[in-house]
Amino acid sequence: MFLSDAPHLRILCLLRDEGAVSRAELGDRLELTRPRLLAEVERLVATGLIAEAGMAASRGGRRSTLVEIHPRLRFAAVDLGASSIDIEVVNGRLEPVAAYREAADIRSGPKVILQRVNDLLAKARIDGAYERLDAVGIGVPGPVSFRDGVPVSPPIMPGWDRYPVRELLAREHSCPAVVDNDVNIMAIGERHGGVAHSIDDFLFVKIGTGIGCGIHLAGAVYRGIDGCAGDIGHIQVDANGPVCSCGNAGCLEALFSGAALARDALAAARAGESPALAERLAASAELTARDVAEGAAEGDVTCIRLIRAGGRRVGGVLATLVSFANPSMIVIGGGLAQLGHVLLAEIRSVVYRRSLPLATGNLPVVLSELGSRAGVTGAAVLASDMAFEQAS
């Protein structure tokens, strides 16, 4: 997918995604006249975005020069979760040259979290990963005004409402910055280098602390007019259900998410319904989704029941989306993807049963291929797109 029809963007994206290409092949593939191609290439070389990379193999006449994304380019990719920070510094081909992951509580507030992001990026610079950054991409676990580069009333992020994330990162690192919500960057990452590679129309469903859906249509993420498209975690599925973090009752993520599953597992352990969960509770004094996944793998009936109940909830919402958007694929990711094929089978069963046969006849429902790297991969793509656009 190219950002626009601008020749320089098409050249940069092709070199980023495919590596060194000869001038002659660039002209053929992008259908540019030789004078136009040479002018664009020379301009990009002069701006330091691409570089010559030796001679191409002969095509029967004079050998053409190879060009590549400049080896010096560096982008920072940041994926903020509810309880973690993931950072990669990547080169122009989006290959990681440094990576950091650590626990962090998003409720600590933007000053604490963004200072830690800046500290980790400073460490990467000291370690030699980069001399300067060309762009920063960041995903946050809440609604984002993509246009303004700020979170907007994020339910699990106190203190982040309208916080100038993009402005502060751009100022700190003297480069362009772009901010999106976490599920959108995961969808972009999966499209770039995961199971949805080359799929133009798909849904990426993140099931973790919250639930969200990245909507990828016609080769691009669909964000909606204000940037909150795909916030399926706050679709009401049970009017009499528990109160959600957003203040409403019976939202999907109030019934099935990391916190909801831990809550239900704790209740089952205390009620004596699950020997596996009771044993884990006695050993650690708390339960998590991982405990449920391990109990299910051991054949614990209650753990399997909890996972299947959650899968049915998610599948019911997705069946509606399939009937509405008719995607080519659904990708399941996020922390609760660790629940594996018990969860996946239940989601598939409901989607296939409740959607029209025409919409599901060729609809794979699969687990993310990139796993925990989907977010940083997508943030890197966004960062490079931003840098390339500003080179015009």
N, C-alpha and C positions, 0 to 999 in steps of 0.2 A: 504494500500500500504506500503510495506517495502522498505527501501532505498537500500538494497542489500540482498543477501542470507546469509550474516554473521549472525551467531546465536545470538550474543549479540544484534545486531540491531533489529532482529525480536522479541526478548524478550522485549526489551525496548519499541518498538512501540506498542506491544500488551498491555503491562501494562499501558502505557500512554493513550491509546485509550479505554481500557475496564476496568481498575481498577485492584484490587487485584485478583490474580489467584494462585491456588495451584501449587506446583512444579509438582505434578502428571499430572495436566491438561495441564501445559505448555509443558511437554514432549509429551503428546498425540497430542496436537494441532500443535506443531512445528515439530513433527516427529523426535525428537532427542533421541538418546540413553540415558539411565539414567546416565552413567558416564559423557557423554559430557554435558548434561544439568546441572548436579550438579557442574561441573567445571566452566561453564559459569556463573551460578547463584552466586557461591561463589566469583568469580572474580568481578562481578558487585556489590555485597554487600561490598566487600573490597574497591572498588573505590567510594562508597557512592552514587551510582546511584539508587540502589534499596535497600529495607529493608524488613525484615520479618514483617509479619502483623498478627501473631496469627496462630491458627490451622484451617484448612479447615474441612468441614463436612466429616464424615466418608463415604468412598466408599465401605465399607464392610471389610476392613482390617485396617492396621495401618494408622492413620490419617496423612495426608500430611500437610506441612507448607505452609501458604499463603505468597506470596511475592508481593510487590507493588513498584511503583515508589517512591523514597525516598521523604518524606513530606517536606524536606528542600529545594529541587530544586526550583529554580526561574529563569524564562526567561522574558526578556523585549521585548515587541512587540510594534513597532512604525509604524504608518501609517501617512506619510506626504502627505497632499493634497495641492492643489494650494493655499488654503486659511485656512488651519486648521492643527493642530497637534493632533493626537489621540495616546494615550499611554496606554497600560495595562501591569502590572506586573502579571504574572501568575505562578501557581505552576506546578509541574510535570505532572498533569493531564490536563494542559492548562486551568484551572479554574482561573478567574481573582481574585486577592487579592487586587489590587489597580487599579484605572482607572482615567485618566485625559484627558480632551478635551478642547482645546482653539483655538481661531482664531489666524491665523498667515499668513503672506504673504511670499510664497516661494521665491518671488523675493527679499526678504531682504538679501538673500545670505546664503551660507552654514555656515559661522561662527556664524551668529546671530541665525539661526534656530537650528543648532546642539547644540549650547550653551543652548538654551531653552530646548531642549530634555534632555540634561544632568542635567539641573536645576530641571526639573520635576522628573527625576529618583532619584536625590539626595533627593528630598522631599519625595518620596516613601520610601526611605531607612530610613530617619528620622522618618517617620510615622510608621515604623515597618513592612513594606511589605516584606523586605528582608534584609539579612545580607550581602550577596554577590550574584552577578548574575552569572549564568552558561552559558548564551549566550544571544546575542541581535539580533533580526531580525528587519529589517527596509525596508519599501517600499517607493519609491519616485515617483513623477508624471512625469516621463520622461524615455527615453531609458537608460538602464543600461547594462554595461558589467558585467554579473553575475560572470564570471571567475575572473575579476580584482576587483570587489566590488566598481566600480565607475560609476557615471552617465556619459553619453557620448552625448555631444551636445544637451542637453534637451531644446526644443524650449521655454518653459515657465519658465525656471530656470536659469536666467543669473548668471554667476559666479560659477555654479556648474560643468562645464565641467571638467571631469577627477579629480574632487575633491576627495581625499582619504577617503571617508566616512567610509568604512569598517575598514581601518587601524586606524583611529582616535577613532572610537567607541570601538574597541577592546582594544586599549591602555588605554582609559579613564576608562573602566570598568573591565579591567584585565580578559577578557573572550573572547571566539570566537564571531565574528559578521558576519552577512550575509546580503547582500543588493540585492534587486530585485526591479523591477518596480511595481507600485501600483496595476495594474490590474492583474499581476501574483499572488501577495499575496492574492488578493480578490478571485481569482479562487481557490487557495489552501485552503483558509478559507471556501469557499462554499462547496468544496469537503469534508473537514473534518467534518463540523458541520452544513451544510445547506441543501438546497433542492437538491443539487447534490451529497449528501452522497451516496457512493457506485456506483456512475456513473463514469466509467473509461474514457469515451470519450464525452467531452462536451465543449462548448464555453461559456466563461463568458465575457459579453460585458459591459464595464463600460462607461456610458454616463454621463459626468459631465462637468468640465471645459474643458476637452479634451475627446476624445473617444479612447478606446483601447480594445483589445480582449485578454483574457487569454485563451490559447489553451491547453486543458488538453486531452492528447491522451495516450491510453494504460496505464492509471493509474498514469501519471506524467505530469507536465507542460512541454510543448515543447517551448524552448526559441530560437531555431535557433542557428546557428554557432557563432554568435556574441552577442546574447541576445536580439535582437530587433524583434523577431517574434511577430505577432499580432498587429503591430502598424497600425491598420486599419483607424485611424483618419486622416492619411495623404494619403489615397487613393483618387485620383482625381475623383470626380463625376460630375463636371461641369467645363469645360475648361474656361468658361467665368465668373466663380464665383469669389467671393471676395478673396483677398490675405490672406493666412493663416499665422499663427505665424512662420511656418517653412520656409516661403519665397516663397512657391509655390502658385498657384492660384487654387481655386475651390476644396480644400480638404474637405472631409466629415465633419471634425470638424469646418471648417470655415463656413459651411452652417448650421450645427446643433450641438450645444454644449451649455453650460451655457451662455457663452459670446455671442454667435450668437443669441440665443433665446432672450436674453435681448436686443440686438441690434434691432432685428426685432420687438419686442414688443414696444420698444420706437418709432420706425418709425410708427407703426400702431396707437399708441396713439396720436402722433403729427399730423397724417393725419386725425384724427377723425374717424378712422375705428372701434374703439372699445371703447364703453362707459366705460366698466369695467376697461380697462387699463388706459384710460384718467383720471378716478377718482383716481386710485391708484398713477398715476404720479403726480397729483396735490397735493396729500396728503404727498408724500415722496420725490418728486423730482428725483426719480430714479425707475427703474423697474428691477425685477429679474425673474428667472424661476418660483419661488414660486408664483409671481403675476399672471403669465400665468396659472399655475396650478389652482389657486383659481378662476380665471376668467372662465376657462373651466368648473370647478365644478358648477359654477353659470349659465352655459349655454351660455356664450359669444361666438358667432359664430367665431369671429376672433381668439380668444385664441385656440379654438378647431382646427381651420384651421392651425394655426402655429404648433401645436403639431402633427397633422396628416402629414403635409408636412415633418417635421423632421423624423417621423416614416417611411415614404416612403423612404427617403434617406438612413436611417440605414438599413431598410429591404432589399433594393436593394443590398447593399454591403454584407449583411449576406446571401442573396440567393446565391451569388457567392461562399461564403465560405462553405455553406451547400453542394453545388454541388461538391466542391473540397474535403472537409474533411469528409463528411457524419457523423456528430456527432449524439450522442444519445439525446442531450438536448442542448438548448440555454438558458442561464440565463442572465437576464438584471438587472444590478445594477448601482451604482453610484448616484450622486445627482439628476440627471434628472429622475431617476426611480420614483420620487415623482409625476411625470406627470401621473403615474398610468395606468389605463386600456385603456384610449384613445390612449396613445402611444403604449402600448403593443398590442392592437388590430390591429393597423396599421402595426406594424412590422410583426406580424403573417400573416396578409393578404398578404403582399408582398412576404414574404418567401414562404408561401404555394403556392402562385400563380406562382412564377417564378422559383422554384426549381422542380426537377423531382419528380413525385409522389413516386417513390421508396425511395427517401431520406427523404421525409416529412410524409410518412404514419404513422410513430410512433415517431414523433419529437415534444415533448413539448417545447414551448417557454414560459418561466415563469419569474416572478420577483424574485429577490434575497430574500432568507428567512432570511439571517443575516443582511441585510441592511447595516447600517453604521459600523457594527462590522465585516464585512467580511474581511477588511484589517488587523485589529489587530489580528484576529483569524489566518489568514494565516501567518502573521509575527511570531506569537508564534509557529506555526507548523515548520516553517523554522528554527527558533532559536533552538528548541528542536532537530530537525534533525541534525543540525550542532554539537550540544553538544554530541549527541549520536555517531555520526561518529568519533569524535575526541577521544572518549573513547576507540577506538579499539587499 
